[in-house]
Amino acid sequence: MTAAAALVVGLGASLAVPAAAAAPALKTPFEASNGKAWTTLPEEAAFLGKVAAGSRRVKIGQIGSTVQGRPIQLVQIAEPGPRPAPAVAAGSVVLFICSQHGDEPAGREGCLSRIRDLAFSRDAEIVRMLRATTVLFVPTANPDGRVADTRGNANGVDINRDHIALETPEARATAKVFKDYKPDIVHDLHEYSTTPPYYEKDVTWLWPRNLNVADRVHDESEKLSRDYAKVAVEDAGHTSGVYGIWTDPNTGAPIKQTAGDGQERILRNTSGLKHAVGMLLESAVDPKNAAEKADPALNARRRVHSHLVSVDSTLKMARERRVQIELATTFSRTLEPLKRKPVYFGGADNQAPKPEEVLNQPPCGYRLTTAQFDQVRQKLELHDVHSWPTGGGRFVPLAQQARGLIPLLLDAKGQYKITTAERVSTC
């Protein structure tokens, strides 16, 4: 990652960022309704078309199609204009994935608003940022689910449980973005239902917990959650806490974990395995008080506002910790092929793996039969896993950037493996 950003000092502290002032007449349908109606897919297309037509910085492209044939869009923003994918991957890239779950619309609204803001801002600091950094948005990662207002896609599959197997076209589209653009920071926007009084924060956040994630990437990811998202949303008046952790309402001590493990197929973990500093951020859907119960638009505005603030905090960290993030992502990609450390098939950064979940002496690589390779070839390519022909099949060396991912894809111990390949102990 090169110089990552130069955003306005204090960006993320409030909803009224300077970027929005450049195009006050261009509102999302959600904004125009004052939170009474979510933006529909046709309205999103019309809105993004106006943004792209009015700003040379913006390019809108299709990265895939859903089960029902709807386009999955990628919005690129850079100054003076979007760059080709190889050039983008060589620079600084920040990626926002919005609305993987179709019944969680608030993050998507925040993405649409910030796409406009970055596209039209005349602030000198933002312009300088966009000269060095490409900001990517997948504004609706699950279009079929958004139309149906369902968590899963048209086949009922949870896309956020498919970033290893890549069975859904929606997850494959996301994997292609990772392969082509190699993001340095990934911010995944969601919503969740509260469980009073133990789990009812306005915002919850979490980093990749998978034990195969490089230490520096893990640490920068946790910092993104704790030192940036948490601080920003709380300064903006929202409560926040760790995703999936119930706490005692009196002491604040953790008492139970219900989600947020190191499961590699969830995007926040897959992102770390693909060398990106990442964060899952969720806004609470349930009305937090009588006023929100009486006025659903008030509830919707609060949810969207928390996402707006969190998006700004991610861009703020990209500016303030550009050197540290560059070191984390570059070292992760460069040193991964040289590593000799164990491979973990379970556990998390807050839970020790079982002995049988640790491969202390990883193989040199994996051998696939020709039939196996033909079956999983597209998935390996999307995961940017390299291989070469060998007698009667294909050899996948462990010494490559995807080292932390390959055993999870191919080893018999992998819980979500795409096939079981033969371990090759020596090369």
C-alpha positions as MATLAB code, in Angstrom:
seq = 'MTAAAALVVGLGASLAVPAAAAAPALKTPFEASNGKAWTTLPEEAAFLGKVAAGSRRVKIGQIGSTVQGRPIQLVQIAEPGPRPAPAVAAGSVVLFICSQHGDEPAGREGCLSRIRDLAFSRDAEIVRMLRATTVLFVPTANPDGRVADTRGNANGVDINRDHIALETPEARATAKVFKDYKPDIVHDLHEYSTTPPYYEKDVTWLWPRNLNVADRVHDESEKLSRDYAKVAVEDAGHTSGVYGIWTDPNTGAPIKQTAGDGQERILRNTSGLKHAVGMLLESAVDPKNAAEKADPALNARRRVHSHLVSVDSTLKMARERRVQIELATTFSRTLEPLKRKPVYFGGADNQAPKPEEVLNQPPCGYRLTTAQFDQVRQKLELHDVHSWPTGGGRFVPLAQQARGLIPLLLDAKGQYKITTAERVSTC';
ca = [
       0.000    0.000    0.000;
       1.340    3.429   -0.953;
       0.318    6.714    0.685;
      -3.141    5.665    1.703;
      -5.102    8.783    2.360;
      -5.254   12.401    3.353;
      -8.760   12.876    4.575;
     -10.111   15.880    6.353;
      -8.920   16.064    9.948;
     -11.697   14.723   12.112;
     -13.436   12.866    9.272;
     -15.736   10.386   10.921;
     -16.635   12.570   13.854;
     -19.993   13.562   12.424;
     -22.382   13.003    9.568;
     -21.747   16.445    8.070;
     -18.494   15.803    6.205;
     -17.216   18.422    3.740;
     -17.589   16.017    0.822;
     -21.361   16.128    0.986;
     -21.432   19.892    0.531;
     -20.236   19.642   -3.069;
     -23.463   18.086   -4.342;
     -26.294   19.010   -1.967;
     -28.993   18.499   -4.602;
     -27.996   14.885   -5.329;
     -29.530   12.789   -2.570;
     -30.072    9.095   -2.239;
     -33.751    8.122   -2.183;
     -33.237    7.161    1.468;
     -31.977   10.662    2.241;
     -34.738   12.267    0.191;
     -37.370   10.366    2.187;
     -35.630   11.301    5.477;
     -35.260    7.626    6.294;
     -38.821    6.566    5.509;
     -37.865    4.321    2.570;
     -34.805    2.284    1.666;
     -33.272    2.850   -1.762;
     -34.511    0.271   -4.279;
     -32.222   -1.397   -6.813;
     -33.605    0.610   -9.763;
     -33.200    3.773   -7.690;
     -29.638    2.761   -6.834;
     -28.824    2.291  -10.520;
     -30.267    5.704  -11.377;
     -28.447    7.381   -8.475;
     -25.077    5.822   -9.313;
     -25.573    6.709  -12.959;
     -25.953   10.364  -11.999;
     -22.869   10.203   -9.789;
     -20.778    8.640  -12.555;
     -22.088   11.100  -15.140;
     -21.183   14.041  -12.909;
     -17.747   12.934  -11.708;
     -14.728   11.874  -13.718;
     -13.451   10.067  -10.628;
     -16.100    7.361  -10.762;
     -16.326    4.181  -12.795;
     -19.121    1.663  -12.399;
     -18.564   -1.860  -13.667;
     -20.210   -5.246  -13.388;
     -18.232   -7.928  -11.553;
     -20.807  -10.696  -11.757;
     -24.464  -11.658  -11.910;
     -26.718  -13.082   -9.221;
     -28.644  -16.351   -9.262;
     -31.570  -14.472  -10.788;
     -29.407  -12.593  -13.264;
     -29.164   -9.214  -11.560;
     -25.869   -7.367  -12.014;
     -23.402   -7.102   -9.125;
     -21.740   -3.711   -9.399;
     -18.325   -2.410   -8.407;
     -17.829    1.332   -7.960;
     -14.281    2.652   -8.307;
     -13.320    6.136   -7.119;
      -9.934    7.738   -7.775;
      -8.425   11.030   -8.919;
      -8.140   12.073  -11.697;
     -10.012    8.940  -12.664;
     -10.166    5.183  -12.034;
      -7.063    3.205  -12.938;
      -6.789   -0.251  -14.576;
      -6.877   -3.152  -12.127;
      -3.121   -3.999  -12.221;
      -2.252   -0.362  -11.485;
      -4.809   -0.242   -8.680;
      -3.418   -3.382   -7.051;
       0.057   -1.810   -7.057;
      -1.219    1.176   -5.090;
      -3.428    1.721   -2.087;
      -6.882    0.130   -2.157;
      -9.727    0.397    0.349;
     -12.759   -1.848   -0.240;
     -16.242   -1.562    1.255;
     -18.582   -4.565    0.928;
     -22.175   -3.484    1.486;
     -25.290   -5.586    2.132;
     -24.044   -9.155    1.849;
     -27.232   -9.960    3.726;
     -30.222   -8.640    1.825;
     -32.279   -7.870    4.914;
     -29.556   -5.594    6.344;
     -29.972   -2.380    4.316;
     -28.457    0.331    6.538;
     -24.818   -0.241    5.585;
     -25.750   -0.103    1.916;
     -27.322    3.327    2.405;
     -24.154    4.539    4.079;
     -22.116    3.265    1.139;
     -24.291    5.035   -1.418;
     -24.002    8.333    0.456;
     -20.231    8.115    0.776;
     -19.813    7.154   -2.889;
     -21.413   10.468   -3.757;
     -19.398   12.376   -1.181;
     -16.046   11.079   -2.414;
     -17.060   11.553   -6.033;
     -17.853   15.256   -5.722;
     -15.675   16.538   -2.900;
     -13.501   19.536   -3.748;
     -11.617   19.405   -0.468;
      -7.883   19.470   -1.212;
      -7.081   16.741    1.302;
      -9.642   14.346   -0.168;
      -8.421   15.068   -3.689;
      -4.855   14.239   -2.615;
      -6.065   11.024   -1.016;
      -7.821    9.900   -4.162;
      -4.678   10.539   -6.214;
      -2.861    7.913   -4.161;
      -5.741    5.647   -3.164;
      -8.499    3.853   -5.015;
     -11.653    3.469   -2.965;
     -13.874    0.582   -4.032;
     -17.488   -0.108   -3.121;
     -19.644   -3.136   -3.819;
     -22.815   -1.200   -2.978;
     -25.133   -4.224   -3.052;
     -23.291   -7.516   -2.685;
     -26.545   -9.524   -2.609;
     -29.022   -7.890   -5.016;
     -31.490  -10.811   -5.064;
     -31.601  -10.854   -1.269;
     -32.076   -7.082   -1.127;
     -35.066   -7.283   -3.494;
     -36.587  -10.123   -1.479;
     -35.480   -8.641    1.878;
     -33.879  -11.970    2.827;
     -30.597  -12.771    4.525;
     -29.516  -15.261    1.877;
     -29.396  -15.105   -1.889;
     -32.127  -16.397   -4.216;
     -31.183  -19.974   -3.298;
     -31.277  -19.211    0.415;
     -27.485  -19.406    0.773;
     -25.748  -17.099    3.243;
     -23.110  -15.413    1.095;
     -21.043  -14.577    4.161;
     -20.550  -18.309    4.742;
     -19.320  -18.927    1.202;
     -16.001  -17.128    0.845;
     -14.043  -20.399    0.823;
     -16.231  -22.802   -1.175;
     -17.370  -20.063   -3.610;
     -20.552  -21.918   -4.494;
     -22.559  -18.731   -5.077;
     -22.070  -16.283   -7.941;
     -22.185  -13.477   -5.384;
     -19.217  -14.845   -3.398;
     -17.323  -15.508   -6.616;
     -17.794  -11.866   -7.594;
     -16.274  -10.761   -4.282;
     -13.358  -13.172   -4.721;
     -12.676  -11.685   -8.145;
     -12.408   -8.219   -6.610;
      -9.820   -9.541   -4.147;
      -7.842  -11.213   -6.918;
      -7.901   -8.255   -9.299;
      -7.495   -5.343   -6.868;
      -5.707   -6.838   -3.837;
      -7.293   -4.498   -1.274;
      -5.249   -3.329    1.694;
      -8.274   -2.573    3.863;
     -11.664   -4.311    3.751;
     -14.712   -3.035    5.633;
     -17.750   -5.353    5.666;
     -21.047   -3.648    6.635;
     -23.835   -5.594    8.385;
     -26.712   -5.365   10.881;
     -27.700   -7.550   13.821;
     -30.547   -8.227   16.262;
     -29.981   -7.394   19.902;
     -30.494   -9.585   22.979;
     -31.196   -7.263   25.935;
     -29.700   -6.704   28.404;
     -26.557   -8.630   27.452;
     -26.100   -7.769   23.794;
     -27.669   -4.480   22.768;
     -24.993   -2.039   21.643;
     -25.839    0.341   18.805;
     -22.768   -0.900   16.946;
     -20.646   -4.029   17.189;
     -17.318   -4.585   15.459;
     -14.774   -7.366   15.006;
     -11.492   -8.143   13.271;
     -10.269  -11.436   11.679;
      -9.756  -13.977   14.458;
      -8.411  -16.808   12.271;
      -5.037  -18.000   13.572;
      -3.504  -18.258   10.095;
      -3.759  -14.487    9.577;
      -0.385  -12.745    9.723;
       0.266  -11.084   13.080;
       0.668   -7.558   11.735;
      -2.485   -7.806    9.638;
      -4.375   -9.120   12.663;
      -3.075   -6.347   14.916;
      -3.869   -3.557   12.463;
      -7.329   -5.051   11.991;
      -7.982   -5.077   15.720;
      -6.765   -1.497   15.879;
      -9.216   -0.548   13.121;
     -12.037   -1.925   15.275;
     -10.937   -0.750   18.709;
      -9.082    2.492   18.062;
     -10.971    3.843   15.075;
     -14.486    2.436   14.636;
     -15.170    2.230   18.373;
     -13.852    5.718   19.078;
     -15.666    7.291   16.128;
     -19.096    5.785   16.735;
     -18.946    6.459   20.455;
     -17.844   10.055   19.874;
     -20.872   10.353   17.573;
     -23.183    9.285   20.412;
     -23.572    5.561   19.712;
     -22.775    2.708   22.082;
     -20.491   -0.049   20.822;
     -18.928   -3.374   21.700;
     -17.276   -6.523   20.346;
     -19.445   -8.486   17.912;
     -20.709  -11.798   19.267;
     -19.731  -11.180   22.896;
     -22.459  -10.889   25.545;
     -21.528   -8.734   28.519;
     -22.794   -8.360   32.058;
     -25.064   -5.271   32.063;
     -23.690   -4.123   35.420;
     -19.967   -4.824   35.160;
     -19.461   -4.911   31.393;
     -17.479   -8.141   31.767;
     -17.791  -10.696   28.944;
     -19.976  -13.636   29.941;
     -20.687  -15.526   26.717;
     -19.584  -15.738   23.074;
     -22.345  -16.443   20.560;
     -20.577  -15.512   17.302;
     -17.348  -14.094   15.939;
     -14.962  -17.048   15.801;
     -12.095  -17.789   13.442;
     -14.230  -19.560   10.846;
     -12.324  -19.023    7.620;
     -15.329  -18.896    5.287;
     -16.617  -15.615    6.816;
     -15.434  -12.556    4.909;
     -13.670  -10.804    7.803;
     -11.498  -13.930    8.226;
     -11.053  -14.603    4.506;
      -9.952  -10.974    4.111;
      -7.173  -11.473    6.641;
      -6.093  -14.702    4.965;
      -5.836  -12.699    1.744;
      -3.537  -10.170    3.453;
      -6.040   -7.338    3.992;
      -6.589   -5.379    7.184;
     -10.277   -5.940    7.803;
     -13.314   -5.328    9.957;
     -16.892   -6.502   10.283;
     -19.179   -3.752   11.554;
     -22.840   -4.212   12.492;
     -25.560   -1.754   13.456;
     -28.381   -2.805   15.783;
     -31.675   -3.212   13.928;
     -33.987   -3.170   16.943;
     -35.451    0.153   18.136;
     -33.344    1.358   21.033;
     -36.036    3.454   22.734;
     -39.672    4.479   22.628;
     -38.998    7.221   20.090;
     -37.540    4.744   17.605;
     -40.441    2.368   18.181;
     -42.860    5.156   17.392;
     -40.894    6.377   14.353;
     -39.257    3.707   12.152;
     -37.557    6.442   10.128;
     -35.736    7.607   13.248;
     -34.544    4.047   13.806;
     -33.388    3.791   10.185;
     -31.524    7.106   10.333;
     -29.686    6.071   13.487;
     -28.603    2.792   11.887;
     -27.370    4.490    8.717;
     -25.626    7.242   10.643;
     -23.581    4.701   12.602;
     -22.400    3.188    9.316;
     -21.541    6.581    7.855;
     -19.385    7.323   10.879;
     -17.703    3.918   10.686;
     -16.906    4.285    6.979;
     -15.293    7.615    7.746;
     -13.264    6.044   10.551;
     -11.870    3.426    8.185;
     -10.763    6.112    5.736;
      -9.304    8.064    8.635;
      -7.168    5.097    9.676;
      -6.016    4.659    6.092;
      -4.615    8.178    6.302;
      -3.159    8.112    9.779;
      -1.578    4.639    9.688;
      -0.597    4.397    6.062;
       2.977    3.326    6.872;
       1.952    0.660    9.377;
      -0.742   -0.720    7.076;
       1.728   -0.766    4.184;
       4.157   -2.764    6.296;
       1.443   -5.161    7.470;
      -0.016   -5.968    4.058;
       3.306   -5.968    2.194;
       5.028   -8.193    4.743;
       2.044  -10.546    4.802;
       2.088  -10.975    1.015;
       5.876  -11.058    0.662;
       6.788  -13.289    3.594;
       3.906  -15.768    3.376;
       5.690  -18.055    0.866;
       8.704  -18.247    3.195;
       6.848  -19.206    6.345;
       7.333  -22.535    8.096;
       4.873  -21.997   10.923;
       2.048  -24.457   11.753;
      -1.297  -24.397    9.987;
      -4.422  -24.073   12.125;
      -7.732  -25.722   11.251;
      -9.551  -24.436   14.316;
      -9.320  -22.094   17.251;
      -9.225  -18.318   17.187;
      -7.227  -15.460   18.668;
      -9.292  -15.862   21.853;
      -9.574  -19.677   21.816;
      -6.705  -22.163   21.691;
      -7.032  -24.781   18.957;
      -7.358  -28.453   19.834;
      -4.190  -30.507   19.218;
      -5.822  -32.288   16.297;
      -6.591  -28.913   14.706;
      -2.905  -28.009   14.348;
      -0.630  -29.180   11.544;
       2.768  -28.557   13.089;
       4.716  -29.735   10.058;
       2.835  -28.517    6.998;
       3.497  -30.327    3.714;
       5.486  -28.930    0.816;
       2.242  -28.825   -1.116;
      -0.772  -30.789   -2.345;
      -1.313  -33.061   -5.327;
      -4.633  -33.035   -7.149;
      -5.760  -35.600   -9.664;
      -6.709  -34.295  -13.077;
     -10.376  -34.864  -12.246;
     -10.071  -32.985   -8.962;
      -8.286  -30.085  -10.589;
     -10.897  -29.815  -13.321;
     -13.567  -29.691  -10.616;
     -11.970  -26.938   -8.515;
      -9.857  -25.079  -11.059;
     -12.067  -21.980  -11.234;
     -12.189  -21.701   -7.449;
      -8.415  -21.990   -7.097;
      -7.960  -19.305   -9.745;
     -10.400  -16.980   -7.979;
      -8.503  -17.540   -4.728;
      -5.291  -16.669   -6.628;
      -3.829  -20.115   -5.899;
      -1.113  -21.141   -8.359;
      -0.259  -24.675   -9.478;
       1.593  -26.575  -12.176;
       1.183  -29.887  -14.008;
       2.674  -32.992  -12.477;
       2.509  -36.649  -13.416;
      -1.171  -37.552  -13.678;
      -2.438  -34.399  -12.052;
      -1.592  -30.987  -10.641;
       0.719  -29.799   -7.865;
      -0.176  -26.883   -5.596;
       2.933  -25.649   -3.733;
       2.451  -24.253   -0.266;
       5.222  -21.687   -0.824;
       3.080  -18.916   -2.318;
       1.054  -15.920   -1.160;
      -2.002  -18.092   -0.546;
      -0.108  -20.327    1.918;
      -2.455  -19.606    4.823;
      -5.474  -20.406    2.674;
      -4.367  -23.466    0.683;
      -4.562  -26.083    3.475;
      -8.022  -24.808    4.416;
      -9.071  -25.381    0.805;
      -7.369  -28.723    0.123;
      -6.381  -30.570    3.304;
      -8.451  -33.401    4.770;
      -8.566  -31.473    8.026;
     -10.211  -28.456    6.426;
     -13.770  -28.031    7.656;
     -14.869  -26.168    4.520;
     -12.413  -27.655    2.010;
     -13.310  -27.665   -1.666;
     -11.671  -31.077   -2.194;
      -9.350  -33.456   -0.348;
      -5.941  -33.431   -1.990;
      -2.903  -35.579   -1.276;
      -0.250  -34.064    0.964;
       3.221  -33.960   -0.555;
       5.792  -33.866    2.244;
       8.916  -32.958    0.266;
       9.567  -31.123   -2.974;
];
